[in-house]
Amino acid sequence: MNDEKLKEILGANIASYRKRQRLTQAGLAEKLNYSDKAVSKWERGESMPDVLTLVQLAQLFDVSVNDLLADPNSLPPDSGIVVGKMEKAVEKTLKRKADKQSILGLSSILVWFVALLAFVVVSSLGIPKSWIAFIYAIPANAIVLLSLRSAWHDFRWNKTLISVIVWGALLSLYMSLLLFAHLNIWKLFLLGIPGQIAVFLWFRLFRKQPKEEQNG
């Protein structure tokens, strides 16, 4: 089975399963964090999603990757070879995904362990309000996760993580001023509103372009 035939079969299957789920191309694109133009190209057989996206599609449609790659009319003799290679690629991708999730989990544990250690040490010295270390850990944890995901070119959670950094930093500053300077400057949180709007507009502006280039 050549690449063009495989693209054609995959595109037809994506369109069929999408319609069964009563999803528009835009609706499917939103769930996958792609543009509707990318989905349209897949369904027309002009390009193919990557392996990880194939797995996401299979999970979304509640079918196997084999179902997405199978020709509903006829299966050429060499189709098993193609599907077998794709299955191996899927297995490797899922393993890498599991490894990355473990790294993310361990990194978060490390951040909160450092916060706990700081709390224990500072409180042992008799310094009051040492629990604020856990407040500082909120934006710190988000920064670590953002750095790791960006290094892996996985930007799906960046908008959420940046929002956590913005609000976590404001919360840390507010609590510091409240506890140590006795200043209740709640208006600091107003700064988060334009910050959140800027984050939303930034990702809305640049969300589609990289995905389209990748699949064009």
N, C-alpha and C positions, 0 to 999 in steps of 0.2 A: 504493500500500500504506500503510494507516494504521499508527500507532504500535502499537496493540494487536495487530494482525495480525503485525507484525514481531517483537514481544515473544514472541508465541505460537510462531512458527516458530523463532526463535533458541533459546527455551527447550527446545523439542522436540529440536532438533539437539544442544544441549549435553548433554541427558540421554542421547541416543543414543550420541554419541561417548564420553561418560564411561563408559557401560556396556561399550562395546567395549574400552576400556582397563582394564576390570575395576576401576574406582575407585568408591568410595563417595562420597557428597556430602561427607562429612567429609574424605576423602582428597584430593579435588579442591580443597576449600577450603584445606587445609593447603599444597598446592603453590602456590596463588595468594596466600597470606597473607590469605585472607578467612575469614569464618565459614561454617559449614555452613548457617546460616539464609539467608545471602545467596545461596548456590548454589541452595537450595531455591526462593527467590523467582524467580531467573532461570528455572529449569526450569518453574515454574508460570506464567510469563509475567507476573508481577506487577511486575518491574523488569528493567532491562538493565544489564550490565556496561559500564564505560566503554571507550573506544576502545583504550587501552593494554592493558586486561585482555582484550579481544577478540583482540588480537594474541598475547598470552600463551596464550590458550586454543587458538588456531589452531596455534601452535608445539607446544604440549603434545600435541594430538591429531594432529599431523602432517598438517594439512589447510590449505586457504586460508581467509581470512576470508570469501570468497564462499561456500564450502561451509557455513560456519556460518549464513550469512544466507539460503541458498537453500531454498525450499520443496521438499521431496522429492516432493510429490504434483503440484503445479502451480505455475507461475510467472505471476503476474499481469502484464499488459502494462507496468505502470509499475515493475516490480521492478528493471529495469536502472538506472533513475534513482536509486532508493534505494541500490542496491549501488554505483553509481558515486560517489555522494556519500560513502558509507562508505569506499570505497577512497581517495578524496582525503583524508579525515580521517585514515585510517591512515597514509598517506604523510607527512602533516604531523606526526603524532605520532612516527613513527619518526625523522624528521629532527630534531625537538626532542630526542628521546632521544639521538641520536648527538651533537648539540651539547653536551648535558649531560655525556655521557661524556668528550668532549674537554676540557671545563672541569675535570672531576674529575681527569683525567689530568695536565693542565697544573698544577693546584694541587698535586698530589702531587710532581711534578717540582720545583716551586718550593720546597716544604718541604725536600726532600732536597738541593737545590742550596744552600740556606741552611746546612744542616748541613755540607755539604762545604766551603763557604766558611769557616764557623767552624772546622772542622778544619784547613784550610790556614793560616788566620791564626794560630790559637793554637799550632799545631805549629811554625810559622815563628818564633814568639817563644820557642821552646825550652821551652814549658810541657808537661810530660809528660801522658800519658793523654788527649790531646785527642780521641781517637777516641770518647770518650763522647758527643760531639755527635750521633753517629748513633743512640745509645740514646734521647736526648731527642727525636729526630725521630719516633720511633715513636708516642708519644701525641700529639705535635703534628700529625702527619699525620692521625691519626684524628679529632682535634678539627676540623680544617679540613674533612674530608669530611663529618663529622656536621653541621657548620654549614650547608654548602651543600645537602645533601640535605634537611635540615629546612626550609630556606628554600624549597625546591621542593616541600614537602609529600610527599616521598618517604621514607617511614619504614621501608622494607623491610629496610635494613641497619643500622638504629639500634642494635638489640640487640648485634650483633657489634661495631660501632664503639665503643659504650660499654664493652663488655668489654675491647676493646683499650686504651682510655684507662685503665681501672682497672689492668690488669696492666702496661701500659707505664709508667704513673706509678710504680707500686711498684718495677718493675725499675730505673727511673731513680734513684729514691731509694736503693734498695739499692746500686747500683753507685757512686753518689756517696759514700755512707758508707764503702763498702769501699775505694775507691781513694784518697779524700782524707782520711778520718778513720781508716782501717784498722779499721773496725768491721764485723764479719761478722754483721749482724743479719738472718739469713735468716728469722726469725720474722715479718718484715714481710709476707711473702707470705701469711701466715695471714689478714691483713686482707682479702685478695682473696676469700676464701671466702664470708664473709657479704655482701660487696659483689656477688659474682657471683650469689648466691642472690637478693639484692634486685632485681638487674637482671632476672633470669629471671621472678620473681613479678610485677614491675611490668608487663612486656610481656605476660605471660599474662593479667593482669587487664584491661588496656586495649586489647589487640590487636583484639578483636572489635567493640567498640562503634562506633568511627568508621566501619568498613566497612559495618556494618549501617545506620547512619544515612544514609550516602552512597547506598545502594541502596534504601532504604525508600521 
